Amino acid sequence: LLMVEFYAPWCKHCQKLGPEYTAAANTLKENGVQAKLAKVDAIQNKALAKKEGLKGYPLIKWYRGGVDTDFYKYGREKETIVEWVTRKSAPSTVDLDSVEIAKTFIDENNVAVIGLFKNKDCDEEKIFKRVGYSLEDVKLGVTNSDELFKHFNVSEESAVIIFKKFEETQLKLEENLNFKSLKQFIKLNSTPHVVKYTEKEWKTIFHGKYSKHFFLWIKEKEEKNKEVIAAMRTVAKEFKDDIMFVLIETDEVDHKLLSNFFTIDNSEIPTFRTSNTKTENIYKYKPQNKDLTEENFRNFVTQFMAGSLKPDLKTQEIPKDWDKRELKELVGSTFSQVALNKARYVFVYFYSPTCGEPCEKLGPVIEKLAEKMKTRHNVITAQMNGADNEIEMFKIRSYPTLKLFKSGDNEVVEFKGKENTLEEFEEFLELNCRVNVRKSNSLRDRKGNHIKPAEEKSKKKAVRDEL
């Protein structure tokens, strides 16, 4: 059992994680947990880091028996790491030897899954335990007791039953107990129609099977909100196969992180939003009609599912004289009008205030490039704080990132050079812009032919007239 952090020495996130990771390792050792924590310098071991799927820093993976079985995507505090590793190191199931123990197990968990197997250590029981290791937030119990088979009315040799306290329901699977079908059965049926937002449920909400979410922020103590919650539950049942509905009771839970993500101020509560997690981005949607009614919830969700809503994108205020500078400072609201200007080639440098040394080194080089490009009328150099501004096209996942938006069709070409030098940027633009970036005023038409400036044309005409 091994957790491995792949880090970069200059990464500020890695630097912040370092002491917490070390403290977690010490606590796990003191607690007698068998798992070990290790670190790999991804800069010194680039081939290994790439092989393990590194896309950004830090990357943390979990290995069981020498095989990677999971990515760690949760909190970076000592306590969260210790809790997660302790749980992953423990057996995946709890033995249930009597009806009394089974009842207690069901009562103590919002969702309880019990596997009943006539023959101890049979193939189905081994599969059940393997599935347990692959699930994060569901408790699994296992039994071979005839007493429990009789109590739960199971006549087959093997069966799996899901008990959901919050909906007072029970679901049973007695056939096709293979790994894939069993895991799917548990994941599909272990989530309630409405999930209450808590720190504990964060993993269930954002790393579960649902990519689409509906969020409702309310102040629990207000009496009128009982009708609002009832309306939400009704709509949730209609869309239960496609959307997870999440209730945030702001009087009871710390919601700052979630509210900041959706740019929601306390003065806006009660309110609601939807989100769609795709490969490249998390798209957030804000209702125009803010009525907290069943009809409005249903209409909003229906439009959301139909894809007819425009995402609500985070943006900073537009800087003063941003477009008067050689290096244009873009924000979310100005990105499209500049970067997607079909008459220009636009080279954009995406940075983050927490990026550290890589961005600190690159910033001055980009400023020099912008200064040098100012006489190339169809090349614009710009930069944008990608952490505090969002665009619909894609999400910037690592910094620094440099992308060229080509004139005409707005094709996006990412700069992937090894050296972030002025010369290499010039070569990149020369190759992709149909522009001789080392010549002043080197405009070209769609066929790549040089367009002579009006001044040059008039001079040649004057010479001909003199002759």
C-alpha positions as CSV (number, residue, x, y, z in Angstrom):
1,L,0.0,0.0,0.0
2,L,1.6,3.2,-1.2
3,M,0.7,6.8,-1.8
4,V,3.1,8.8,-4.1
5,E,3.2,12.5,-4.7
6,F,4.8,13.7,-8.0
7,Y,5.9,17.3,-7.4
8,A,8.0,20.1,-8.9
9,P,10.3,22.0,-6.5
10,W,9.2,25.4,-7.8
11,C,5.4,24.7,-7.6
12,K,3.8,26.8,-4.8
13,H,1.0,24.2,-4.3
14,C,3.6,21.5,-3.8
15,Q,5.5,23.7,-1.4
16,K,2.3,24.3,0.6
17,L,1.5,20.6,0.6
18,G,5.0,19.5,1.7
19,P,4.7,20.0,5.5
20,E,1.2,18.5,5.5
21,Y,2.3,15.5,3.6
22,T,5.2,14.9,5.9
23,A,3.1,15.3,9.0
24,A,0.5,12.9,7.5
25,A,3.2,10.3,6.9
26,N,4.4,10.6,10.6
27,T,0.8,10.3,11.9
28,L,0.1,7.2,9.9
29,K,3.2,5.6,11.2
30,E,2.4,6.5,14.8
31,N,-1.2,5.1,14.2
32,G,0.2,1.8,12.9
33,V,-1.3,2.2,9.5
34,Q,0.6,-0.1,7.1
35,A,0.5,2.2,4.1
36,K,3.6,4.3,3.2
37,L,3.9,7.8,1.7
38,A,6.5,8.6,-0.9
39,K,7.5,11.6,-3.1
40,V,9.0,11.8,-6.6
41,D,10.6,14.9,-8.1
42,A,8.8,15.0,-11.4
43,I,11.4,17.5,-12.8
44,Q,14.2,15.0,-12.2
45,N,12.1,12.0,-13.3
46,K,10.1,13.4,-16.3
47,A,9.7,10.1,-18.1
48,L,8.3,8.4,-15.0
49,A,6.0,11.3,-14.2
50,K,4.7,11.3,-17.8
51,K,4.1,7.5,-17.7
52,E,2.1,7.9,-14.5
53,G,-0.2,10.5,-16.1
54,L,1.2,13.8,-14.9
55,K,-0.7,16.8,-16.3
56,G,-0.3,19.3,-13.4
57,Y,1.4,19.6,-10.0
58,P,1.1,18.0,-7.6
59,L,-0.1,14.6,-8.9
60,I,-0.9,12.1,-6.0
61,K,-1.6,8.4,-6.7
62,W,-2.6,5.4,-4.7
63,Y,-1.0,2.0,-5.3
64,R,-2.1,-1.4,-4.1
65,G,0.1,-4.5,-4.7
66,G,2.3,-2.4,-7.1
67,V,-0.6,-1.4,-9.3
68,D,-2.0,2.1,-9.4
69,T,-5.7,1.9,-8.4
70,D,-6.7,5.5,-7.7
71,F,-5.9,9.2,-8.0
72,Y,-6.0,11.3,-4.8
73,K,-8.2,14.3,-5.6
74,Y,-9.2,15.6,-2.1
75,G,-8.0,17.9,0.6
76,R,-4.3,18.7,1.1
77,E,-4.4,19.0,4.8
78,K,-2.8,16.4,7.1
79,E,-6.1,15.3,8.6
80,T,-7.8,14.7,5.2
81,I,-4.8,12.7,3.9
82,V,-4.6,10.6,7.1
83,E,-8.3,9.9,7.0
84,W,-8.3,8.9,3.3
85,V,-5.2,6.6,3.6
86,T,-6.4,5.0,6.8
87,R,-9.7,4.2,5.1
88,K,-8.1,2.9,1.9
89,S,-5.7,0.7,4.0
90,A,-8.5,-0.9,6.0
91,P,-10.4,-4.0,4.8
92,S,-13.0,-3.1,2.2
93,T,-15.8,-4.9,4.1
94,V,-17.2,-5.4,7.6
95,D,-18.0,-8.9,8.8
96,L,-21.7,-9.2,9.8
97,D,-22.3,-12.4,11.9
98,S,-25.7,-11.8,13.3
99,V,-29.0,-10.0,12.6
100,E,-28.3,-7.6,15.5
101,I,-24.9,-6.6,14.1
102,A,-26.4,-6.2,10.6
103,K,-29.2,-3.9,11.9
104,T,-26.6,-1.7,13.7
105,F,-24.6,-1.5,10.5
106,I,-27.6,-0.4,8.5
107,D,-28.7,2.1,11.2
108,E,-25.2,3.7,11.4
109,N,-25.0,4.5,7.6
110,N,-27.1,6.5,5.2
111,V,-26.3,3.9,2.6
112,A,-25.4,0.3,3.6
113,V,-24.5,-2.5,1.2
114,I,-24.6,-6.1,2.4
115,G,-23.2,-9.0,0.4
116,L,-24.6,-12.4,1.3
117,F,-22.7,-15.4,0.2
118,K,-23.5,-19.1,1.1
119,N,-19.9,-20.2,0.5
120,K,-17.2,-18.3,2.3
121,D,-14.4,-16.9,0.0
122,C,-16.3,-17.9,-3.1
123,D,-15.6,-16.0,-6.3
124,E,-18.6,-13.7,-5.9
125,E,-17.4,-12.7,-2.4
126,K,-13.9,-12.0,-3.7
127,I,-15.4,-9.8,-6.4
128,F,-17.6,-8.0,-3.8
129,K,-14.5,-7.2,-1.7
130,R,-12.6,-5.9,-4.8
131,V,-15.5,-3.6,-5.6
132,G,-15.3,-2.3,-2.0
133,Y,-11.8,-1.1,-2.6
134,S,-12.8,0.8,-5.7
135,L,-15.7,2.7,-4.0
136,E,-15.1,5.8,-1.9
137,D,-18.1,6.6,0.2
138,V,-20.2,3.5,0.6
139,K,-20.0,1.1,3.5
140,L,-20.0,-2.6,2.6
141,G,-20.8,-5.5,5.0
142,V,-20.4,-9.2,4.2
143,T,-21.9,-12.3,5.7
144,N,-22.1,-16.1,5.3
145,S,-24.7,-16.5,8.0
146,D,-27.8,-18.6,7.3
147,E,-29.6,-16.5,9.9
148,L,-29.1,-13.4,7.8
149,F,-30.1,-15.1,4.6
150,K,-33.4,-16.0,6.3
151,H,-33.9,-12.5,7.8
152,F,-33.4,-10.8,4.4
153,N,-35.5,-13.4,2.5
154,V,-32.6,-14.4,0.2
155,S,-33.0,-17.8,-1.5
156,E,-30.1,-17.5,-4.0
157,E,-26.5,-18.7,-3.3
158,S,-25.3,-15.1,-3.5
159,A,-27.0,-11.7,-3.3
160,V,-26.2,-8.0,-2.7
161,I,-28.7,-5.7,-1.0
162,I,-28.6,-1.8,-0.7
163,F,-30.3,-0.1,2.2
164,K,-31.0,3.6,1.9
165,K,-32.1,5.2,5.2
166,F,-32.9,8.6,3.7
167,E,-35.5,7.1,1.3
168,E,-36.5,4.0,3.3
169,T,-35.8,1.7,0.3
170,Q,-34.0,-1.5,-0.3
171,L,-32.7,-2.8,-3.6
172,K,-31.5,-6.4,-4.3
173,L,-29.2,-7.8,-6.9
174,E,-29.0,-11.7,-7.2
175,E,-27.7,-12.3,-10.7
176,N,-24.7,-11.3,-12.8
177,L,-22.4,-10.7,-9.8
178,N,-19.4,-9.7,-11.9
179,F,-17.1,-6.8,-11.0
180,K,-18.5,-4.4,-13.6
181,S,-22.2,-5.0,-13.0
182,L,-21.9,-5.1,-9.2
183,K,-19.9,-1.8,-9.1
184,Q,-22.4,-0.2,-11.4
185,F,-25.4,-1.5,-9.4
186,I,-24.0,0.0,-6.2
187,K,-22.9,3.4,-7.7
188,L,-26.2,3.9,-9.5
189,N,-28.4,3.1,-6.4
190,S,-26.4,4.5,-3.5
191,T,-27.1,8.2,-4.1
192,P,-30.3,9.9,-2.8
193,H,-32.5,12.1,-4.9
194,V,-31.2,15.1,-3.0
195,V,-27.8,15.3,-1.3
196,K,-27.1,17.6,1.6
197,Y,-23.9,19.5,1.0
198,T,-21.3,18.8,3.7
199,E,-17.5,18.7,3.8
200,K,-17.8,14.9,3.9
201,E,-20.1,14.8,0.9
202,W,-17.8,17.0,-1.3
203,K,-16.1,13.8,-2.7
204,T,-19.5,12.2,-3.4
205,I,-20.8,15.3,-5.2
206,F,-17.8,16.3,-7.3
207,H,-16.0,13.0,-8.0
208,G,-19.0,10.7,-8.4
209,K,-20.8,9.4,-11.4
210,Y,-22.8,12.6,-12.1
211,S,-21.3,15.3,-14.4
212,K,-24.4,17.5,-14.1
213,H,-25.5,19.1,-10.9
214,F,-28.3,21.3,-9.5
215,F,-27.4,23.4,-6.4
216,L,-29.9,25.1,-4.1
217,W,-28.6,27.5,-1.4
218,I,-31.1,28.2,1.4
219,K,-31.2,29.4,5.0
220,E,-32.6,26.4,6.8
221,K,-34.2,28.3,9.7
222,E,-36.6,30.2,7.4
223,E,-40.0,28.4,7.5
224,K,-40.9,29.2,3.8
225,N,-38.0,27.1,2.7
226,K,-39.8,23.8,3.5
227,E,-41.9,24.4,0.4
228,V,-38.8,25.2,-1.7
229,I,-37.1,22.0,-0.6
230,A,-40.2,20.0,-1.4
231,A,-40.3,21.6,-4.9
232,M,-36.7,20.6,-5.4
233,R,-37.2,17.0,-4.3
234,T,-40.1,16.7,-6.8
235,V,-38.0,17.9,-9.7
236,A,-35.1,15.8,-8.5
237,K,-37.1,12.6,-8.9
238,E,-37.9,13.5,-12.5
239,F,-34.3,14.0,-13.4
240,K,-32.6,11.5,-11.0
241,D,-30.9,9.5,-13.8
242,D,-29.1,12.6,-15.3
243,I,-28.6,15.2,-12.5
244,M,-27.4,15.2,-8.9
245,F,-29.5,17.7,-6.8
246,V,-27.5,19.3,-3.9
247,L,-29.0,21.2,-1.0
248,I,-26.7,23.8,0.7
249,E,-28.2,24.8,4.1
250,T,-26.1,27.9,4.7
251,D,-26.9,28.1,8.5
252,E,-25.5,24.6,9.1
253,V,-22.5,24.2,6.8
254,D,-19.4,26.1,5.7
255,H,-20.3,26.9,2.0
256,K,-17.7,29.6,1.3
257,L,-15.6,27.4,-1.1
258,L,-18.6,26.4,-3.1
259,S,-20.2,29.8,-3.1
260,N,-17.0,31.4,-4.3
261,F,-16.7,28.9,-7.1
262,F,-20.2,30.0,-8.3
263,T,-19.5,33.7,-7.5
264,I,-22.4,33.8,-5.1
265,D,-22.6,36.5,-2.4
266,N,-24.5,35.9,0.9
267,S,-27.0,38.7,-0.2
268,E,-28.1,36.5,-3.1
269,I,-29.2,33.5,-0.9
270,P,-31.6,31.8,-1.4
271,T,-30.7,31.0,-5.0
272,F,-29.9,28.1,-7.3
273,R,-27.4,27.2,-10.1
274,T,-26.6,24.2,-12.3
275,S,-23.2,23.0,-13.5
276,N,-21.9,20.6,-16.2
277,T,-18.5,19.0,-15.8
278,K,-16.9,18.2,-19.1
279,T,-13.5,17.0,-20.2
280,E,-12.1,20.5,-20.6
281,N,-14.1,22.6,-18.2
282,I,-16.8,23.0,-15.6
283,Y,-19.6,25.1,-17.0
284,K,-21.8,27.0,-14.6
285,Y,-25.3,28.3,-15.3
286,K,-27.3,31.1,-13.6
287,P,-31.1,31.5,-13.9
288,Q,-32.6,34.6,-15.3
289,N,-35.9,33.9,-13.4
290,K,-34.9,33.5,-9.8
291,D,-38.3,32.3,-8.5
292,L,-37.9,29.3,-6.1
293,T,-40.8,27.3,-7.4
294,E,-41.3,23.8,-8.7
295,E,-42.3,25.1,-12.1
296,N,-39.3,27.4,-12.4
297,F,-36.9,24.7,-11.2
298,R,-38.3,22.3,-13.8
299,N,-38.1,24.9,-16.6
300,F,-34.5,25.8,-15.7
301,V,-33.4,22.2,-15.6
302,T,-35.2,21.4,-18.8
303,Q,-33.4,24.2,-20.6
304,F,-30.1,23.1,-19.0
305,M,-30.5,19.5,-20.2
306,A,-31.5,20.8,-23.7
307,G,-28.2,22.8,-23.9
308,S,-30.0,26.1,-24.5
309,L,-28.4,28.0,-21.6
310,K,-25.3,30.2,-21.8
311,P,-22.7,29.5,-19.2
312,D,-22.1,32.0,-16.4
313,L,-18.3,32.8,-16.6
314,K,-16.1,34.4,-14.0
315,T,-14.5,37.6,-15.0
316,Q,-12.4,40.4,-13.3
317,E,-13.1,44.1,-13.9
318,I,-11.7,45.5,-17.1
319,P,-8.3,47.2,-16.4
320,K,-8.0,50.9,-17.3
321,D,-6.3,51.4,-20.7
322,W,-6.0,47.7,-21.1
323,D,-6.2,48.0,-24.9
324,K,-3.7,50.9,-25.1
325,R,-0.8,48.8,-24.0
326,E,1.4,46.7,-26.3
327,L,0.7,43.7,-24.1
328,K,-3.1,43.6,-23.9
329,E,-4.5,42.6,-20.5
330,L,-7.6,40.5,-21.1
331,V,-10.3,39.4,-18.7
332,G,-13.2,37.0,-19.2
333,S,-15.6,39.6,-20.6
334,T,-13.0,40.9,-23.2
335,F,-11.4,37.7,-24.2
336,S,-13.7,36.8,-27.2
337,Q,-13.6,40.3,-28.8
338,V,-9.8,40.2,-28.8
339,A,-8.7,36.6,-29.1
340,L,-11.4,35.6,-31.6
341,N,-10.9,38.7,-33.8
342,K,-10.8,37.0,-37.2
343,A,-8.8,39.7,-38.8
344,R,-5.8,39.2,-36.4
345,Y,-3.5,36.6,-35.1
346,V,-3.6,36.7,-31.3
347,F,-1.0,35.2,-29.1
348,V,-2.2,34.8,-25.5
349,Y,-0.2,34.1,-22.4
350,F,-2.3,32.6,-19.6
351,Y,-0.8,33.0,-16.1
352,S,-1.8,32.6,-12.5
353,P,-0.8,34.7,-9.5
354,T,0.2,31.4,-7.7
355,C,2.2,30.0,-10.6
356,G,5.5,31.0,-9.0
357,E,8.9,30.9,-10.7
358,P,7.8,29.8,-14.3
359,C,5.4,32.7,-14.7
360,E,7.8,35.2,-13.0
361,K,10.5,34.3,-15.5
362,L,8.2,34.3,-18.5
363,G,6.4,37.6,-17.9
364,P,9.2,39.9,-18.9
365,V,9.9,37.8,-22.1
366,I,6.2,38.2,-23.1
367,E,6.5,42.0,-22.5
368,K,9.5,42.1,-24.8
369,L,7.7,40.1,-27.4
370,A,4.7,42.4,-27.3
371,E,7.0,45.4,-27.7
372,K,8.7,43.8,-30.7
373,M,5.3,42.9,-32.3
374,K,3.8,46.3,-32.1
375,T,4.7,47.1,-35.7
376,R,3.2,43.9,-37.0
377,H,-0.3,45.1,-37.5
378,N,-2.0,41.8,-37.7
379,V,-0.3,40.2,-34.7
380,I,-1.6,41.0,-31.2
381,T,0.1,39.9,-28.0
382,A,-2.1,39.5,-24.9
383,Q,-2.1,38.0,-21.4
384,M,-4.8,36.8,-19.0
385,N,-5.1,35.7,-15.4
386,G,-6.6,32.3,-16.1
387,A,-7.2,31.6,-12.4
388,D,-9.7,34.5,-12.0
389,N,-11.2,34.6,-15.5
390,E,-13.0,31.9,-17.3
391,I,-13.7,31.3,-21.0
392,E,-16.2,29.0,-22.7
393,M,-13.7,27.4,-25.1
394,F,-11.6,25.5,-22.6
395,K,-10.2,25.5,-19.1
396,I,-6.6,26.3,-18.4
397,R,-5.3,23.6,-16.2
398,S,-1.6,24.4,-15.8
399,Y,0.4,27.6,-15.9
400,P,2.0,29.1,-17.8
401,T,0.1,28.2,-21.0
402,L,0.5,30.0,-24.3
403,K,-2.0,29.7,-27.2
404,L,-2.2,31.3,-30.6
405,F,-5.7,32.1,-32.0
406,K,-5.3,32.2,-35.8
407,S,-7.0,34.8,-38.0
408,G,-9.8,33.6,-40.3
409,D,-11.0,30.4,-38.7
410,N,-9.8,31.0,-35.1
411,E,-7.8,27.7,-35.0
412,V,-6.1,27.4,-31.7
413,V,-2.4,26.3,-31.7
414,E,-0.7,25.7,-28.4
415,F,3.0,26.7,-28.0
416,K,4.9,23.6,-26.8
417,G,8.5,24.8,-27.2
418,K,11.1,23.6,-24.7
419,E,12.6,27.1,-24.3
420,N,10.5,30.1,-23.5
421,T,12.8,32.6,-25.3
422,L,12.0,35.6,-27.5
423,E,13.7,33.8,-30.4
424,E,11.6,30.7,-30.0
425,F,8.3,32.7,-29.8
426,E,9.3,34.5,-33.0
427,E,9.9,31.2,-34.8
428,F,6.5,29.9,-33.6
429,L,4.7,33.0,-34.9
430,E,6.6,32.9,-38.1
431,L,5.6,29.3,-38.7
432,N,1.9,29.7,-37.7
433,C,1.0,33.3,-38.7
434,R,1.9,33.6,-42.3
435,V,3.8,36.7,-41.1
436,N,7.5,37.5,-41.3
437,V,7.7,38.6,-37.7
438,R,11.2,39.9,-38.2
439,K,10.1,42.4,-40.8
440,S,8.2,45.5,-39.9
441,N,4.6,45.8,-41.3
442,S,4.7,42.3,-42.8
443,L,1.0,42.0,-43.5
444,R,-0.1,39.2,-45.8
445,D,-3.4,38.3,-47.5
446,R,-5.3,35.0,-47.2
447,K,-3.0,33.4,-49.8
448,G,0.1,34.4,-47.9
449,N,1.2,37.2,-50.3
450,H,2.7,40.3,-48.8
451,I,0.4,43.3,-48.6
452,K,2.3,46.5,-49.4
453,P,1.5,49.4,-47.2
454,A,-0.3,52.4,-48.8
455,E,2.7,54.6,-48.2
456,E,5.0,52.2,-50.2
457,K,2.4,52.0,-53.0
458,S,2.2,55.8,-53.4
459,K,5.9,56.1,-53.5
460,K,6.2,53.7,-56.4
461,K,3.3,55.5,-58.2
462,A,5.2,58.8,-57.8
463,V,8.4,57.3,-59.3
464,R,6.4,56.0,-62.3
465,D,4.8,59.4,-62.8
466,E,8.2,61.1,-62.7
467,L,9.5,58.7,-65.4
